[in-house]
């Protein structure tokens, strides 16, 4: 899902590039009027680099976790057992959860990019601040749920309950 959202973001950036005006509003004041601009070539590079950076960052976390010693795998002062039989599965469960957050970050930026593109195709660009607030609010709501789910997963991992773990 993480790599898929990155590919979608990069392809969307290329598609948006061809339909964008030469100068794109990228920053808006509190009333929704643009007060910062960028040429479309730099905008394309910015979006593609953002998707690649987010995806690379979240994918690298998996490699960091695989090389982590038991001293680093502590949560709430309790060590998570990393014996060889369970370490791979525990790292996979945590990494998979982290990949979901990375995919959601990519989706957040895809929606934001589409919103900004939609604004820029009009002669007088104006951003609907309420729309942006809803997008940001939904993203923050998801992050809150994600943190609670991560907490629950780690608690289960501390108790050693790996079998039949679906969440």
Residue pairs with C-beta under 8 A, 6 or more apart in sequence:
1 99
1 100
1 103
2 55
2 58
2 59
2 99
2 100
2 102
2 103
2 106
3 55
3 59
4 103
5 51
5 55
5 102
5 103
5 106
5 107
5 110
6 51
6 52
6 54
6 55
6 106
8 106
8 110
9 47
9 48
9 50
9 51
9 106
9 109
9 110
9 113
10 47
10 48
10 51
10 52
12 110
12 113
12 114
13 44
13 47
13 48
13 51
13 113
14 44
16 44
16 47
16 113
16 114
16 117
17 40
17 43
17 44
19 117
19 121
20 40
20 43
20 117
20 120
20 121
21 40
21 120
21 121
22 39
22 40
23 37
23 38
23 39
23 40
24 37
24 38
24 39
24 40
24 43
24 116
24 120
25 34
25 36
25 37
25 116
25 119
25 120
25 125
25 127
26 34
26 36
26 37
26 38
26 43
26 116
27 34
27 35
27 36
27 37
28 34
28 35
28 36
28 119
28 126
28 127
28 129
29 35
30 129
31 129
32 126
32 127
32 128
32 129
33 126
33 127
34 125
34 126
34 127
38 46
47 109
47 113
50 109
51 106
51 109
54 102
54 105
54 106
54 109
55 102
55 106
57 102
58 98
58 99
58 101
58 102
58 105
59 99
59 102
61 95
61 98
62 91
62 95
62 98
62 99
65 91
65 94
65 95
66 91
68 82
68 91
69 82
70 79
70 80
70 81
70 82
71 79
73 79
73 80
73 82
74 80
75 154
75 158
78 158
80 90
80 154
80 157
80 158
81 90
81 160
82 90
86 160
86 162
89 162
90 157
90 162
93 153
93 157
93 162
93 165
94 150
94 153
94 154
94 157
97 146
97 149
97 150
97 153
100 146
101 143
101 146
104 139
104 142
104 143
104 146
108 135
108 139
111 135
112 132
112 135
115 127
115 131
115 132
115 135
116 127
119 125
119 126
119 127
149 167
152 167
153 165
153 167
156 162
156 165
